[in-house]
Amino acid sequence: MNSHYRTFGISRKNPGIYIAAVLMLLAICGRSVYYAAGGQLGRSIGGWFFLLVILPIIAAVIFTVELFVHGRDRLFKTGFAFLLGAVFYAARIIAVYREGASQINEAWKVVVYIVFYAAALIVWDLTVNAARIKSRIPAAVIFALPIVYCLCAFLIPEWANGTRGFSDSLEIISALLIPAALLVCSLCLESIESDTFRPRRGDRPDGRLIRSLDPMNGVAIYIMPTRNGAATYYKDSLECTKLEEYIRKKRNDGLEGFGVMHVLAASYVRMISQRPAINRFVSGQKVFSRGNEIDLAMAVKKDMTSDAPETIIKVCFSPEDTIDDVYRKYNEQILAAKNTPLDSGFDNLAWLINIVPGLLKKFLVWFLKCLDYFGFLPKFLLKLSPFHGTFFITSLGSLGIPPVYHHLYDFGNIPVFIAFGTRRTVTEVDSNGAPVRRKYMDYTVVTDERICDGFYYASAVKHLRRYLNNPEKLETPPEKVDMDVY
């Protein structure tokens, strides 16, 4: 796997971004004025109005907005606007051919133009989407060609002999201002290099697409389309002698309230640092990796009473976190949830959805699922949602009952649900044949088997058990953090 990543972008400090925006604005104004004044081509467009007037305006506006919002790190997001522009140019050249304009009177030329527009779209995408074309020159050349050709073949000669006035030239000029803006963008592209993965088309706000999966995994996602349909169930028991000694030691060191939850969460975080594929999820029939973001979700009560209000917290960890980091981050969220009114972001969102009438509520949830399926759910909602994260954990030990096999949520993308229960005492026979009493803690894990294969899962579970049995290993950062495949 490569350790160095490169892409192209254009920052808002670059004057080229403002020049491109002005050129796009002039293109919109010129096209609007030409058709409002009833130019030669404008008088006969009829049903072509949307394709020749509205579509290029929409494309120019979207491109300009994306340029300013995502130009630095996600310039590939301009691809949709570019596609709309390619459709406009194809429609324009067909309209010109239908009108029998002198500059294009043969069908094969229409085909050549359309192929050129498709080539421009491909070159732009290959340049700005992870810099698969390593130079900005091909993009600059392909945008310069139509400008030079139209100026030299049509506009300058016709202006020179007086056969075309400015008003009749406005349609061509407005059409040329768009590639002129793209030419400026191409010349001003900045090479961005880093050792961290650069976003590409197909990635989500909360994860990057795994592009190296074998065909079997790709097919299995469609055979098992739901998370619960692909769920596997695992149960294990932990002998608690070392764990209880470690918990007492940490409490004596001043970590008030330190308990099993902290050890389990820290063990899971450390396991992911060594087995990063466990930090994947399935969404939209594709497998994504969260990378270095490990999000724990958990339901908490403000008080241990049956009528106490409940909320859900999310805690974000990193693979390098020690058990002390986990304790600090986790307790900060717990204290914030218990010491403030029940008005967290998720609570407010749930309240807002709940006041919607039933039928509209069903449509709203369906609409949110659709947005999530295609990766269009806004990032602030992903941060609020307890259904989007690395794993959900619940403590049933505090309720005095054994762990349950908790279902996975069909909404969202959490692939793992962990539950642990109350400790139980068992009488066993030691190596000398004498009876001994030992305490065990049972825990269950429900997982989405589509994120990785069974062998990988098994090795991850072995890591988890190793850290639970030796929690002192969690006090120092991992010597090495493994990275998931790409």
N, C-alpha and C positions, 0 to 999 in steps of 0.2 A: 504494500500500500504506500502511495506517495505521501510524503510528509510536507510537501510544499504545494500551495494552491495559488492559482492566479486567475484574475478576471479583469474585465474592463468596466470602468464606471466614470461618472462625471459629477463632480461635487458642485454645490451651490456657490462655492468660492470661485469657480472657473467662469470667466466672462462669456465663454462660448455658450453656456446654458441659457444666458439671457439673450444673446444674439439669436439662438435657435428659437426661443420663445417668441421674440419679436417677428421673426420670419413666418412662424406659424400663424401668428395673429394677423399679419398682413395678407397671408394666403386666405384666411377666413374672410377678412373684409373685402378683398378683391373679388372673391367668388360670389359673395353676397351682393355686392354692388353690380357685378356683371349680369347676374340673373334677374335682379330687381329692375335693372334698366332694360331688360329684354334684348340681350345680345343676340347675335346671329344664331349661335347654337342654342341659346336659351329659349328662343321662340318656338322650337320644335322638339323639346325634350319630352313633353307629355308625361308618360308614366315613368320616365327615367329621373324625375325630379329628386326622389329620395336618394338614388345612387349617385347622382352627379352633384347634388347640392348639400343635402343633409348629412350623408355619410362622410364626406371628407371633413366637414365641420366637426362632427363627432370624433372622428379619428384624430384630428389635430388637437382638439381639446384634451382628449384622454392621453395622448402622447405627451403633451406639455405638462399635465398634472403628474403623470408617472415620472417624468424626467426630474421634476423638482422633489417629489416625495421619495422615489426609490432610485434615483440616478446614481447614487454613490455605491450602493451594495447590491441592488437588485434591478439593474438596468434591463434585464430580460423581461421585466413586467411590461415594457413598452411593446412587446411582441403582439399583443392583441390589437393595439391601436395600429401597428404596422400591417397586420392582416387586413383590417378594415380598409386601410389605405390602398393595399394591393387590389382589393375588390373594387374600390372606386376607380383606380386607373384602368383595370380591365374593362369595367363598364364604360368608362369614358372613351377608350379607344374603339370599342364596338359601336358606340353612339356616333363617333366621328365617321367611322366606316359606313354606317347606315345612311348618313347624310351625304356621302359621296364627296367628302372634302378632297381637294386636289392633292394634299400631302400624303394621303393614304387611300388608295383605291384598289388594293389587291388584298384578298383574304389572307394570303400567307404572311403578309406583314402584321396583321392582327395577331396571328399565332406567335410570331417572333416577339412582339411587344409583351404579350402575356407571359411567355417563357422568361423574358427579361425581368418582369415584375416578380415572378416566382423566385428567380435566382437572387434578386435583391433581398427578398424576404429571408431566404436561406442564409445568405452571407451575413446579414445583420444578426440573425439568431445565433449562428455559429461564432460570431465575434463577441457578443455581449453575454451569451449564456455559457459561463465558465471558460471563456476565451479558448474555445476549441480551434478557432483561427487565431494564431498567436500575434497577428499584426493588425493594425487598424487600416492599413493601406488598401486591402481589397474592398472594404466597405466604402472608403472614401472614393475610390475609382468608380465603383458601380453607381454611386449617387452623382458623381460628376458627369458621367457619360450622357444621360438624358438632357442635362442642362446645356452642355456644349453642343450636342446634336441639334436640339431645338433652336438654340440661338443662331448657330451657323447655317442650318438648313432652311429655316423658315423665317424667324423673326427679323434678323438683321437684313437679309436680302429684300424682304417685303417692306421693311421700313425704308430701306434705301430707295426703292423704286416707287414708293408711295401707294402700294396696293393694299396695305393694312395700316389702319389707324390705331391709336392707343386704346380706344374703347373696345375695338374688336380683338386687341391683343391681351386684354385683361384676363380672359379665361385661361389662355396659355400661361401667362405670367403667374397667375394664382396657382396653377398646377405645378409650375416650376419652383415656386417658393418652398413647397414642401420638401422636395429632394435637396433644395439648398439648405434648409434647416437640418436635414439629416447629414448632409455633407459637413456642416459646421460641427455637429455632434461627433461625427467620425474623426475629424481632425483633432478634436479636443478630448478624445477618450484618454483616460488616465489608467495606466496599468496598476492594479492593486494586487499585491502579493502578501501572503501570510502563511503561517504554519497551521492555521485552523481552516476548517472546511468552509468554502464559499458557497452561499445558496445558489441553487440552480432551479430551472423550471421543473415543476413536479414536486418540489419540496413544500412542506407545510410550515406555518408559523411555529408549530410546536415540534417539528421533526423533519429530518431529511429522508428522502426516499432511498431505500436500499435497492441498488441497481444491479447487484451481482448475485441475486438469488438463483438457485437452479430451477429448471422448468417444473419440477415436481411441486415445489413450494408455491409457485405461481398458480398452478392448477388447483392445489388443495384449498386455496382461499375461496375459490368459486364453488368447490364441492361442499365446503363447510362455511357458508356465508355469514353465519352469526357467531358471536363470541361464546354464547352458552352452548351452541351446537358443537363447538370445538374445544370445550372445557375438559380438562383433566383434573383429577382429584388426588391429592397426596396428603397423607397423615404421618406424623412422626412424633416421637416423645424425646424429651431432653431430661437427662438426670441432672438435678438442680444443685448438687453440692457445691461445685465450683461457682456456679452462677450466683447462689445466695451469698457465698463468701465474698465474691467480687462486689455485689451490690452493697453489702455492709461496709466494705472498705471504701467505696466511693462516697457513701453517705458520711462516713467518719471523716473523709477529706473535705467535707463541706458541701457536697452536691445534694442539696435538700430535694427529697422526692425522687431521687434516682431509683429506677426500677427496671423491670423486665422489658417494658416498652422501649426504653432507650437502648438496651443491649440488642434487642431484636432489630430495631430500625438501623442501628449502626452496623450490625452484621450484614443486613441486606444491602446497605450502601457499599460496604467493603466488597461484598460478593459481586456487585455490579462493576466495581472497578477492575475486577479480574475476569468477569464474564459479561462483557458489555451487551451482548445480544439479548440478555434478559430485559434490557431497557428499551426494547422495541415495542411497537404496537401496530395493530392492523386498522386501517381506515380507508374507506373507499376501495376495498379489494386490493389494497397495496400495503406493503410492509414498510414502516418508517422507524428510524432510530431517533431517540431523544438526545443522543450525544452525551454531553456532560451535565445535563439537567436531570436530576432525580427528584421527582415530586411525590411526596407522601401525602395521602388524604386520609382523614380520620374524623369520625363523628364524635363529638364531645358534649357532655351535659354541663351546665353551669353549676348544678348541685346534684348530689347523688340521691335524688328523690324522684319518685315516679312521675310527678307533674312538672319537673324542672324543664325549662326550654332546652332545645338541642340545636346545635349548629355544627357545621363541618369546617375543619381547618385544612389548609394545605401548607406543607413545609417543603421548601426547596433546598436540596443538598447538592454537594458536588462529590465526585469520586474520591477526592483527596481528603475529605472530612474525617477527623478522628472521632472517637466516641464523645469527647468533650465538646467538639463542635456540634455534634448531633444533639447532645443534651441542651446546649445553649439555644440553638435554633428552635428546637422542639418546644422547650419551656417558654420561650418568648411568645410563640403562637398560642400556647395553652393559656398563659396569663392574660394575653390580649383578649382571648375569647371569653374568659371567665370574669374579667374585671371591667368589661365594657357592656353597654346595652346590646341586645340581640339585633344589631343593625349592620352586620358584615355585608360586604358586597354581594355575596351569594344569597344571603337572607333577603336583601332588598330585591334582588333579581327574581328570586322565587316568589316573593310577595307580589311583584309586578305581574308575573305570569299567572299567578293564582287568581287575581281579580278579573282576568279576562273570562268572558262567558265560555261555557264548556266546549261548544263547537269550534269557536275561534281559538280556544286554547289547544285543541287537538290539531288544528291547522298550524298554529304557531310552533308547536313542538315538532310537527312534521317538517315545517320549513327550516327549523334549526338543524334537524337531522340531515336535510338535503345540503345545507351549507357546510355542515361538518363533513359529509361524505365527499364533497368535492374540494375540501380544504379551504373554504371561503369564510369560515367562522372567524370573526374578528379576534385579534390576539387578546384583547382585554376580557372577552368572554371566556377564552381558554384559560386565562389566569384565574378567573373567578370560579369556573366550573369544577366541582369536586369529581366529576366523571371523566376528567382528562388528567392523567398523571401516570406515574410509574407503577405504583401499587397502593392499594387500600388496605388498611390494617384496623383490626378491631380487637379490643381487650374484653373478653368475657370472663376472665379470671376475677376482675373486680366485681362482677355480678354473681360470682360463686357457681358458675355453670361450666360444663365442658365446652370446647370449641365446636362450632358448626361449620358445615361446608357452605360458605356464602356464595350465592350466584354472582356472576359477573354482570355488569350493566351493558344492555344493548345500546344505550345512548353513550356517547363518549368513546374513549379508547383505552381505559385501564385494563391491562391484560392479566393482573395478578391480584388476588384477594387473600389476605392472611388473617387468620383468627387464632388466638391462643386462649386457653381456658385456665381454670383454677388448678392449683397443684394438688396432686394426689399422692398418698403414701402407699408403698408397696413393700411387702415382706419378701425378701429374696434370700438365696443361699450364696454365701461368698465362696471364695476359692478353697477355704478350709472346711466347708460344709456347715458352717455356722449360719443361723438365720440373722439377717440384717434388715433394717428398715431404711428404705430410700424414698426420696421424693422425686416425682416426675412431673413435668409440665407437658401437656399435649398441645400440639398446634397443627392446624390444617392449612393447606395451600391449594387454592383453585387457580388454575392457569389457562391461558389461551395457548394451545399447543401449536398454533400456526406461526408464532414469532420465531421459533427455532426448533431444531429436531430434539428427539428424546435423549440422545446421548449428551447433547449440550446441556439440557435441563438437568440430567443426572449429575454431571460434573459441577454444575452451579449449586445444586443442593448439598453436595459434599463440602463445598466451600462454606456454605451457610452453617452447616453443622459444626465445621471446624472452628468457626469464629464464635458460635454460641457456646461451645465447650471450652474455648480459650479466649474469653473476652479481653484479657490484658493485651492481646495482639492488636486490638483496635485503638490503643492509646497513642500509637505513632502512625503517621501517614503511610500509605502503601509505598513500597520501594519502586513499583512500576504500575502505571495505569494503562491497561490495554484499551485499544481503540477498536470500535466495531468496523466491519468491512464496509466497502462503498459500492 
